[in-house]
Amino acid sequence: MKEIEVFILTKNRIDLLKYSINSILNQTHKVKLTIIDNNSDDLTEVYVKDLMKHHDNVFYSEHSKPSGTTKQMLYFCKILQH
């Protein structure tokens, strides 16, 4: 079966992020999940890092400065090339 990889771009949307992550992790197929955080000031980092302790398929990357959607998408594309 092919590997599935999901990227979520987020900023200060912890409730929607939790809903999305829960939906992805409850799939029958194991999915590699990467959260790209656009410098959230809510509990996004804490929540995702806690998930990473229990799920070896969850990864987290944070921008140190806020960037727009275009910069996030370029960063996302850069990750895909590696």
FIBARO-354611 format. One line per field, with one value per residue: residue number from 1; residue in three letters; chain; x, y, z of N, C-alpha, C in turn. Coordinates in Angstrom, 1 decimal. Example, Ala and Ser with C-alpha at 12.3 -4.5 7.8 and 13.67 -1.06 7.14 Angstrom:
FIBARO-354611
n [1	2] $
res [ALA	SER] $
chain [A	A] $
n.X [13.2	12.8] $
n.Y [-5.7	-2.2] $
n.Z [7.8	7.1] $
ca.X [12.3	13.7] $
ca.Y [-4.5	-1.1] $
ca.Z [7.8	7.1] $
c.X [13.2	12.9] $
c.Y [-3.3	0.0] $
c.Z [7.8	7.9] $
end
This chain:
FIBARO-354611
n [1	2	3	4	5	6	7	8	9	10	11	12	13	14	15	16	17	18	19	20	21	22	23	24	25	26	27	28	29	30	31	32	33	34	35	36	37	38	39	40	41	42	43	44	45	46	47	48	49	50	51	52	53	54	55	56	57	58	59	60	61	62	63	64	65	66	67	68	69	70	71	72	73	74	75	76	77	78	79	80	81	82] $
res [MET	LYS	GLU	ILE	GLU	VAL	PHE	ILE	LEU	THR	LYS	ASN	ARG	ILE	ASP	LEU	LEU	LYS	TYR	SER	ILE	ASN	SER	ILE	LEU	ASN	GLN	THR	HIS	LYS	VAL	LYS	LEU	THR	ILE	ILE	ASP	ASN	ASN	SER	ASP	ASP	LEU	THR	GLU	VAL	TYR	VAL	LYS	ASP	LEU	MET	LYS	HIS	HIS	ASP	ASN	VAL	PHE	TYR	SER	GLU	HIS	SER	LYS	PRO	SER	GLY	THR	THR	LYS	GLN	MET	LEU	TYR	PHE	CYS	LYS	ILE	LEU	GLN	HIS] $
chain [A	A	A	A	A	A	A	A	A	A	A	A	A	A	A	A	A	A	A	A	A	A	A	A	A	A	A	A	A	A	A	A	A	A	A	A	A	A	A	A	A	A	A	A	A	A	A	A	A	A	A	A	A	A	A	A	A	A	A	A	A	A	A	A	A	A	A	A	A	A	A	A	A	A	A	A	A	A	A	A	A	A] $
n.X [0.8	0.5	2.3	0.9	0.9	0.3	0.0	-0.5	-1.2	-1.0	-2.3	-2.9	-5.3	-6.2	-8.5	-9.7	-7.5	-7.1	-9.4	-9.0	-6.6	-7.3	-9.2	-7.5	-5.7	-7.3	-7.8	-8.0	-5.6	-2.2	-1.0	1.5	1.9	2.4	2.7	2.7	3.5	2.6	3.8	2.1	0.4	-1.1	-1.9	-0.8	1.8	2.5	0.4	0.8	3.4	3.0	1.4	3.3	4.8	3.3	2.7	4.5	4.3	3.7	4.8	6.4	6.8	7.9	7.5	9.6	9.0	6.0	4.6	3.2	0.5	1.6	4.4	4.3	3.4	5.5	7.5	6.4	6.6	9.3	9.9	8.8	10.5	12.7] $
n.Y [-1.2	2.3	4.9	7.5	11.0	13.8	17.3	19.9	23.3	25.8	28.4	29.6	28.2	26.1	24.5	23.7	22.5	20.3	18.8	18.2	16.7	14.6	13.4	12.6	10.8	8.8	7.2	4.2	3.5	4.0	7.3	9.6	12.5	16.0	18.9	22.3	25.1	28.4	30.3	30.3	31.6	30.2	27.1	25.4	24.3	22.9	21.1	19.5	18.6	17.0	15.0	13.9	12.3	10.1	9.2	8.0	8.9	11.5	14.8	18.0	21.4	24.7	28.1	30.7	33.3	35.1	34.3	34.8	33.0	32.3	32.1	30.0	28.0	27.8	26.9	24.5	23.2	23.0	21.2	18.9	18.4	17.2] $
n.Z [0.0	-0.7	0.7	2.7	3.0	5.0	5.2	7.4	7.5	9.9	12.2	15.2	15.6	17.3	18.1	15.7	14.6	16.4	15.8	13.1	13.2	14.8	13.1	11.0	12.3	13.0	10.8	8.9	7.6	8.3	8.5	7.6	9.3	9.2	10.9	10.2	11.7	11.9	13.6	16.0	18.8	20.6	22.2	20.3	19.8	22.2	22.3	19.9	20.2	22.4	21.3	19.6	21.3	21.6	19.0	16.4	13.9	13.6	13.0	13.6	12.7	13.2	12.3	13.2	13.0	12.1	9.0	5.7	3.9	1.4	1.8	3.7	2.0	0.2	1.9	2.6	0.1	-0.1	1.9	0.9	-1.2	-0.1] $
ca.X [0.0	1.2	2.4	0.1	1.5	-0.6	0.5	-1.5	-0.6	-1.9	-1.9	-3.9	-6.6	-6.1	-9.7	-9.8	-6.4	-7.4	-10.4	-8.3	-5.6	-8.1	-9.7	-6.4	-5.1	-8.3	-8.0	-7.5	-4.3	-1.4	-0.6	2.5	1.3	3.3	2.0	3.6	2.9	2.9	4.1	0.9	0.6	-2.0	-1.3	-0.5	3.1	2.4	-0.5	1.4	4.6	2.5	1.0	4.4	5.2	2.5	2.5	5.7	4.0	3.4	5.9	6.1	7.7	7.4	8.2	10.0	8.3	4.8	4.7	1.9	0.2	2.5	5.6	4.1	3.3	6.8	8.2	5.9	7.1	10.7	9.9	8.4	11.6	13.7] $
ca.Y [0.0	3.5	5.8	8.8	12.0	14.9	18.5	20.9	24.6	26.4	29.5	30.0	27.5	24.9	23.7	23.1	21.6	19.1	18.1	17.7	15.7	13.4	12.7	11.9	9.7	7.7	6.5	2.8	3.5	4.9	8.4	10.5	13.8	17.0	20.2	23.4	26.1	29.8	31.1	30.4	31.9	29.4	25.9	24.5	23.6	22.0	20.0	18.7	17.9	15.9	14.0	13.2	11.4	8.9	8.8	8.2	9.4	13.0	15.7	19.4	22.4	26.0	29.3	31.5	34.6	34.9	34.4	34.6	31.7	32.0	31.7	28.7	27.0	27.6	26.1	23.2	22.6	22.7	20.0	17.8	18.1	16.5] $
ca.Z [0.0	-0.8	1.9	2.6	3.8	5.1	5.8	7.9	7.8	10.9	13.0	16.2	15.3	18.0	18.1	14.3	14.4	17.1	15.0	11.9	13.6	15.3	11.9	10.3	13.0	13.2	9.6	9.0	7.1	9.0	7.7	8.1	9.5	9.5	11.2	10.0	12.6	11.5	14.8	16.8	20.3	21.5	22.7	19.2	19.9	23.3	21.9	18.9	20.8	23.3	20.4	19.0	22.3	21.4	17.6	15.7	12.5	13.7	13.0	13.9	12.3	13.5	11.8	14.3	12.7	11.3	7.5	5.1	3.3	0.3	2.4	4.2	0.9	-0.3	2.9	2.5	-1.1	0.2	2.7	0.0	-2.1	0.6] $
c.X [0.9	1.2	1.6	0.7	0.6	0.1	-0.6	-0.7	-1.6	-1.4	-3.1	-5.3	-6.6	-7.3	-9.9	-8.7	-6.6	-8.4	-9.8	-7.4	-6.3	-8.6	-8.7	-5.9	-6.0	-8.6	-7.5	-6.1	-3.4	-0.8	0.5	1.9	2.3	2.5	3.1	2.9	3.5	3.0	2.9	1.3	-0.5	-1.2	-0.9	0.7	3.0	1.5	0.2	2.6	4.2	2.0	2.2	5.0	4.5	2.3	3.8	5.5	3.6	4.7	5.5	7.2	7.1	8.2	8.4	9.3	7.1	5.1	3.3	1.7	1.2	3.8	5.5	4.1	4.7	7.7	7.7	6.5	8.6	10.8	9.7	9.6	12.7	13.3] $
c.Y [1.2	4.3	7.1	9.8	13.2	16.1	19.4	22.2	25.2	27.6	29.8	29.4	26.1	24.0	23.0	22.1	20.3	18.2	17.5	16.6	14.4	12.6	12.0	10.7	8.5	7.0	5.1	2.6	4.5	6.0	9.2	11.9	14.9	18.3	21.3	24.6	27.5	30.7	31.4	30.8	31.3	28.2	24.9	23.6	22.6	20.8	19.0	17.9	16.8	14.7	13.2	12.2	10.0	8.4	9.1	8.7	10.9	13.8	17.2	20.3	23.8	27.1	30.1	32.9	34.3	35.1	34.2	33.2	31.3	31.5	30.3	27.7	26.8	26.7	24.7	22.5	22.2	21.4	18.8	17.4	17.3	15.1] $
c.Z [0.0	0.5	1.7	3.5	3.8	5.8	6.2	8.2	8.8	11.6	13.9	16.0	16.0	18.0	16.8	14.1	15.1	16.3	13.8	12.2	14.0	14.1	11.2	11.0	13.2	11.8	9.7	8.5	7.9	8.1	8.4	8.1	9.9	9.7	11.0	10.6	12.2	12.7	15.7	18.2	21.1	21.9	21.6	19.4	21.0	22.9	20.9	19.4	21.8	22.4	19.9	20.0	22.1	20.0	16.9	14.3	12.5	13.9	13.1	13.4	12.6	12.9	13.0	14.2	11.9	9.8	6.9	4.5	2.2	0.8	3.0	3.1	0.3	0.6	2.8	1.2	-0.9	1.0	1.8	-0.9	-1.4	1.0] $
end
